[in-house]
Amino acid sequence: MKELIRRLSSSSSQYEPLISDGKKLRRTVSEGHVPVYVGEEMERFEVRTEHLGHPIFIEFLQRSAQEYGYDQQGVLRIPCPVSLFERVLDHLMKSGDHRELSDEIKADVLRVFGD
């Protein structure tokens, strides 16, 4: 898992995202961030690299590896409802990277992942 985080955080700021309308889109990623696609909608987010060490992101990365394999090509995909992912990001940005998640968010994560 540490190797995956290291690879993601040191990857180039350019990447090849999904194809839209038959054309490849190319976007830059803000320094210190990692691009991810979340949920069935494949909504794009830029996640601060320091968030990748948070226990909830380790869980997200483990779920991603289970769902899509460790050798994903291109942008990292995370199998999580977009609304829950947004709440987790919002909580981490407001409370700091390594703070405990609220009980409500923890309950929602457990409900979604079923563990």
MARVO-5470 format. One line per 8 residues: number of its first residue (from 1); their letters; for each residue x, y, z of C-alpha. Coordinates in nm, 3 decimals. Layout:
MARVO-5470
NUM	a	X/Y/Z | ...
END
This chain:
MARVO-5470
1	mkelirrl	0.000/0.000/0.000 | 0.287/0.238/0.081 | 0.431/0.177/-0.266 | 0.095/0.265/-0.426 | 0.075/0.590/-0.228 | 0.437/0.672/-0.317 | 0.373/0.604/-0.686 | 0.057/0.814/-0.691
9	sssssqye	0.211/1.107/-0.509 | 0.521/1.113/-0.731 | 0.337/1.066/-1.061 | 0.356/1.326/-1.333 | 0.125/1.625/-1.318 | -0.007/1.523/-1.661 | -0.222/1.217/-1.714 | -0.453/1.066/-1.971
17	plisdgkk	-0.809/1.080/-1.841 | -1.116/0.916/-1.987 | -1.217/0.975/-2.347 | -1.509/1.213/-2.392 | -1.694/1.251/-2.722 | -1.421/1.052/-2.896 | -1.149/1.299/-2.792 | -0.884/1.249/-2.530
25	lrrtvseg	-0.900/1.512/-2.259 | -0.576/1.625/-2.101 | -0.575/1.817/-1.776 | -0.306/1.924/-1.539 | -0.320/1.832/-1.174 | -0.245/2.084/-0.902 | 0.089/2.031/-0.735 | 0.058/1.816/-0.424
33	hvpvyvge	-0.261/1.650/-0.545 | -0.358/1.317/-0.700 | -0.645/1.285/-0.950 | -0.909/1.021/-0.874 | -1.238/0.918/-1.029 | -1.509/0.829/-0.779 | -1.828/0.625/-0.798 | -2.025/0.490/-1.089
41	emerfevr	-2.047/0.845/-1.222 | -1.665/0.854/-1.245 | -1.663/1.207/-1.104 | -1.315/1.359/-1.101 | -1.156/1.487/-0.781 | -0.811/1.613/-0.693 | -0.708/1.477/-0.353 | -0.425/1.626/-0.151
49	tehlghpi	-0.144/1.371/-0.130 | -0.125/1.400/0.248 | -0.484/1.273/0.271 | -0.373/0.941/0.118 | -0.218/0.840/0.452 | -0.544/0.890/0.644 | -0.707/0.561/0.753 | -1.021/0.631/0.549
57	fieflqrs	-0.814/0.678/0.232 | -0.621/0.363/0.304 | -0.961/0.191/0.317 | -1.061/0.359/-0.012 | -0.734/0.245/-0.173 | -0.783/-0.111/-0.048 | -1.138/-0.114/-0.187 | -1.008/0.022/-0.515
65	aqeygydq	-0.746/-0.254/-0.536 | -1.010/-0.519/-0.459 | -1.246/-0.382/-0.722 | -1.005/-0.286/-1.001 | -0.674/-0.456/-0.914 | -0.337/-0.318/-0.811 | -0.225/-0.252/-1.167 | -0.482/0.012/-1.262
73	qgvlripc	-0.374/0.213/-1.562 | -0.428/0.588/-1.577 | -0.620/0.768/-1.307 | -0.706/0.593/-0.982 | -1.071/0.487/-0.951 | -1.238/0.465/-0.610 | -1.559/0.261/-0.571 | -1.744/0.487/-0.330
81	pvslferv	-2.061/0.692/-0.366 | -1.969/1.046/-0.472 | -2.179/1.202/-0.194 | -1.992/1.006/0.076 | -1.654/1.083/-0.080 | -1.741/1.455/-0.085 | -1.839/1.443/0.283 | -1.513/1.270/0.376
89	ldhlmksg	-1.306/1.527/0.182 | -1.503/1.814/0.334 | -1.452/1.676/0.684 | -1.077/1.630/0.631 | -1.034/1.979/0.490 | -1.221/2.138/0.780 | -1.079/1.933/1.064 | -0.727/1.859/0.943
97	dhrelsde	-0.581/1.557/0.772 | -0.536/1.310/1.058 | -0.830/1.395/1.277 | -1.090/1.137/1.363 | -1.389/1.112/1.132 | -1.726/1.198/1.280 | -1.938/0.908/1.404 | -2.195/0.987/1.134
105	ikadvlrv	-1.939/0.956/0.853 | -1.794/0.639/1.006 | -2.142/0.486/1.018 | -2.202/0.579/0.653 | -1.870/0.426/0.546 | -1.950/0.106/0.733 | -2.295/0.096/0.575 | -2.152/0.142/0.223
113	fgd	-1.865/-0.103/0.259 | -2.057/-0.348/0.475 | -1.767/-0.448/0.696
END
